[in-house]
Amino acid sequence: MKELERLQILTEIIREFKTAILMDREPDQTGRVVLEVIQEAGDAVLADNVLNAYLRLTEPDVAVSYLDKATVYLHGKIDVCLN
């Protein structure tokens, strides 16, 4: 899998977690799966943001802000791949 595709998939996975939080559709279960996938990706910055989001599920706004940071981080990496 190309790096660009991998980053795009990780971005989509994080978006699914964010949607689960915002729509209150099993965010704990979704978060566990997403966290596992992100940790397997081997990017410490990304994993830290997703872990912090998962740990703050009781505060949806805070959790979403961590996921937004993760998304911005991934978009930066995608931009590097495109240039």
HELIX and SHEET records of a PDB file:
HELIX    1   1 GLU A    3  LEU A   22  1                                  20    
HELIX    2   2 PRO A   27  ALA A   41  1                                  15    
HELIX    3   3 ALA A   44  LEU A   55  1                                  12    
HELIX    4   4 PRO A   60  LEU A   82  1                                  23    
END                                                                             
